[in-house]
Amino acid sequence: MTNVLFPTAATRTAQLIDPRRATHVGMTADHYADVLGEQVPPAKKLGQRLMRTTFYSTGYQLLRPLGLRLAGGLRSPGRDADRIRIGEWLNLQPGVTVFDIGCGPGNFTGWFGAQVFPGGLAVGVDASHQMLHRAVSDNSGPSVAYLRADAEQLPFADNTADAATCLAALYLINNPFQALMELVRVLRPGGRVVILTSLSVDGASNSRHGKIIQRSSGVRMFGRDEITNFLRTAGFVNIQQHMEGLAQFVIAMKPSAS
């Protein structure tokens, strides 16, 4: 890492970090912040290891939309339509702070930043240097910052985001429900979350088909009720679920403070 001045969006991102959760925030030569330093979260799954390769970070731009459309039985919209409906679900507008967890090359983060400008902030979080290098190169902007961090141990203070997403990433996280707990923690009361993740063939958790897919690819196939039940237990309201083939969108809101 090099000691360079934080750009404005990165400075604002650093101000959201709880020093008890991250003792050091550095800026890499590629201009994304890093709280992990030499730490590397374990890549136990094939998909995680691929995410950390330069080849995959480049191919991801092309393969992700196709993969989602196939998983959704060719019903899923393309990337532009994805962005629009997710932005509507999140109620993005100028001044909003949104966290994009497992942001990959920033396909959504950069677009979010344009929606919350001026005055807002879109922070893409990923553990992969290769993905973040691509994100800074392809999807930057005055309201966009990128942060290398562990989704299971987010460095942000409680109640810091107005909105949060985890799009096509939760199924690769070693402990996905710990990552969801972190999303719950960092969202402000009244904040909205959108999750796009996998859905088992028969909708059941721990199904035979799901176990086969997980063993062969490392992708966890979630049951129909796993994500919604977790959020409901966490107190979230206005929960919606849209299922499309082997994919599901879950939208929910953290209740406002009474």
C-alpha positions in Angstrom: 0.0 0.0 0.0 1.1 3.6 -0.6 0.3 6.6 1.6 -1.7 8.8 -0.7 -4.5 11.2 -0.1 -8.0 9.8 -0.1 -10.2 11.1 -2.9 -13.3 12.8 -1.5 -15.6 9.7 -1.7 -13.0 7.5 -0.1 -12.5 10.1 2.7 -16.2 9.9 3.4 -16.1 6.1 3.4 -13.2 6.2 5.9 -15.4 8.4 8.2 -18.0 5.6 8.3 -15.6 3.0 9.6 -15.6 2.1 13.3 -12.0 2.2 14.5 -12.8 -0.7 16.9 -13.6 -2.9 13.9 -10.7 -1.8 11.7 -7.5 -0.5 13.2 -6.0 0.6 9.9 -7.4 2.0 6.7 -5.0 2.2 3.8 -5.3 3.3 0.2 -3.9 1.0 -2.4 -2.0 2.2 -5.5 -5.2 1.3 -7.5 -7.1 3.9 -5.4 -9.4 1.7 -3.3 -9.3 1.6 0.5 -8.2 -1.6 2.3 -8.8 -2.6 5.9 -7.5 -6.2 5.4 -3.9 -5.4 4.5 -2.1 -8.7 4.2 -5.1 -10.6 5.5 -6.8 -12.8 3.0 -10.2 -14.2 3.9 -10.2 -18.0 3.2 -11.3 -19.0 -0.3 -12.8 -22.4 0.4 -15.0 -22.5 -2.7 -14.1 -22.7 -6.4 -16.1 -19.6 -7.1 -14.2 -17.6 -4.5 -10.9 -18.7 -5.9 -12.0 -17.7 -9.4 -13.1 -14.3 -8.2 -9.4 -13.6 -7.2 -8.1 -14.2 -10.7 -7.5 -11.5 -13.3 -9.0 -13.7 -16.0 -12.3 -14.1 -14.2 -12.5 -10.5 -13.1 -12.4 -9.6 -16.8 -14.8 -12.3 -18.0 -17.2 -11.6 -15.2 -18.4 -8.5 -17.0 -19.7 -10.6 -19.9 -20.6 -13.9 -18.1 -22.7 -12.6 -15.2 -25.7 -11.2 -17.2 -25.8 -14.5 -19.2 -25.6 -16.6 -16.1 -28.4 -14.7 -14.4 -30.6 -15.0 -17.5 -30.0 -18.8 -17.7 -30.6 -19.2 -13.9 -33.8 -17.3 -14.3 -35.1 -19.4 -17.1 -34.3 -16.6 -19.6 -36.8 -14.4 -17.8 -34.3 -12.2 -16.0 -33.8 -8.8 -17.6 -30.4 -7.5 -18.8 -28.1 -5.5 -16.7 -29.7 -2.1 -17.4 -33.1 -3.4 -16.4 -31.5 -5.0 -13.3 -30.1 -1.7 -12.3 -33.4 0.2 -12.7 -35.6 -2.1 -10.8 -33.0 -2.5 -8.0 -32.6 1.3 -7.7 -36.4 1.6 -7.4 -36.5 -1.1 -4.7 -33.8 0.7 -2.8 -35.4 4.1 -3.3 -32.1 5.6 -4.4 -31.9 9.4 -4.6 -29.4 12.2 -4.1 -27.9 12.2 -0.6 -28.4 8.5 0.1 -25.6 6.2 1.3 -25.6 2.7 -0.2 -23.3 -0.3 0.4 -22.9 -2.9 -2.3 -21.5 -6.0 -0.6 -19.6 -8.4 -2.8 -19.5 -5.7 -5.5 -17.2 -7.6 -7.9 -16.1 -5.2 -10.7 -18.6 -2.5 -9.6 -21.2 -3.0 -12.3 -23.9 -1.9 -9.9 -21.8 0.3 -7.5 -20.9 2.8 -10.2 -24.5 3.1 -11.3 -25.7 3.5 -7.7 -23.2 6.3 -7.3 -24.7 8.2 -10.3 -28.2 7.9 -8.7 -27.2 9.2 -5.3 -25.1 12.1 -6.7 -24.9 14.9 -5.4 -24.4 14.4 -1.7 -24.7 10.6 -1.6 -22.2 7.8 -1.5 -22.0 4.4 -3.0 -19.4 2.0 -1.5 -18.5 -1.2 -3.2 -17.1 -3.8 -0.8 -15.2 -6.9 -2.0 -12.3 -9.0 -0.7 -10.7 -9.5 -4.1 -7.9 -7.2 -5.3 -8.5 -8.3 -8.9 -12.2 -7.4 -8.7 -11.6 -4.0 -7.1 -8.9 -3.1 -9.6 -11.4 -3.7 -12.3 -14.1 -1.8 -10.4 -12.0 1.3 -10.0 -11.0 1.1 -13.7 -14.5 0.7 -15.1 -17.0 2.0 -12.6 -15.7 5.0 -10.7 -17.4 8.4 -10.1 -17.5 11.3 -7.8 -19.9 9.6 -5.4 -18.3 6.1 -5.7 -15.7 4.5 -3.4 -14.4 0.9 -3.2 -13.2 -0.9 -0.1 -11.5 -4.2 0.4 -13.1 -5.8 3.4 -14.6 -9.1 4.6 -18.4 -9.3 4.2 -18.6 -11.4 7.4 -16.8 -8.6 9.4 -17.8 -5.3 7.9 -15.7 -2.4 9.3 -18.6 0.1 9.2 -20.2 1.5 12.4 -23.7 0.5 13.2 -26.6 2.3 11.3 -24.4 3.9 8.6 -26.2 3.0 5.4 -29.6 4.0 4.0 -29.6 1.1 1.6 -27.5 -2.1 1.0 -27.3 -4.8 -1.6 -25.7 -8.2 -2.0 -26.1 -9.2 -5.6 -25.0 -12.6 -6.9 -22.5 -12.9 -4.1 -24.1 -14.4 -1.0 -24.0 -17.9 -2.2 -20.2 -17.8 -2.4 -19.6 -16.4 1.2 -18.3 -19.0 3.7 -20.9 -18.0 6.3 -23.7 -16.2 4.5 -25.9 -15.7 7.5 -23.0 -13.9 9.3 -22.8 -11.6 6.3 -26.5 -11.0 6.5 -26.2 -10.2 10.2 -23.6 -7.6 9.2 -26.0 -6.1 6.7 -28.7 -5.8 9.4 -26.2 -4.1 11.7 -24.9 -1.5 9.3 -28.4 -0.5 7.9 -30.0 2.5 9.4 -33.6 2.2 10.7 -35.8 2.5 7.7 -33.0 1.3 5.4 -33.7 -1.1 2.6 -31.9 -4.2 1.4 -31.9 -6.0 -1.9 -30.4 -9.5 -2.1 -30.0 -11.5 -5.3 -29.0 -15.0 -4.7 -29.5 -18.7 -5.7 -32.6 -20.7 -5.2 -32.7 -24.5 -5.0 -34.4 -26.5 -7.7 -37.3 -27.6 -5.5 -37.2 -24.6 -3.1 -36.1 -26.8 -0.2 -33.1 -26.1 1.9 -30.5 -28.9 2.0 -32.0 -30.5 -1.1 -30.2 -33.3 -2.8 -29.8 -31.2 -6.0 -28.5 -28.3 -4.0 -25.9 -30.4 -2.3 -24.7 -31.7 -5.6 -24.3 -28.2 -7.0 -22.5 -27.0 -3.8 -20.1 -29.9 -3.9 -19.3 -29.4 -7.6 -19.1 -25.6 -7.8 -19.1 -24.2 -4.2 -22.3 -22.3 -4.9 -24.8 -22.6 -2.0 -28.4 -23.2 -3.2 -30.7 -21.5 -0.7 -34.1 -22.8 0.2 -37.2 -20.7 -0.7 -37.7 -19.5 2.9 -34.1 -19.3 4.3 -33.4 -15.6 3.4 -36.9 -14.3 4.1 -37.2 -16.1 7.4 -33.8 -14.8 8.5 -34.8 -11.2 7.7 -38.2 -11.6 9.3 -36.6 -13.0 12.5 -34.3 -9.9 12.5 -37.3 -7.7 12.6 -37.4 -6.6 8.9 -40.7 -5.6 7.4 -42.2 -5.2 3.9 -40.5 -8.3 2.8 -40.9 -9.2 -0.9 -39.5 -12.2 -2.8 -39.3 -12.6 -6.5 -38.3 -16.1 -7.7 -37.0 -16.7 -11.3 -35.7 -20.1 -12.1 -32.7 -20.8 -9.9 -32.5 -17.2 -8.7 -34.4 -15.1 -6.2 -34.6 -11.5 -5.3 -35.4 -10.6 -1.7 -36.3 -7.0 -0.8 -36.9 -5.9 2.8 -36.8 -2.8 5.1 -35.3 -2.4 8.5 -38.1 -1.0 10.7 -37.9 2.7 11.6 -36.9 3.5 15.2 -39.9 3.9 17.4 
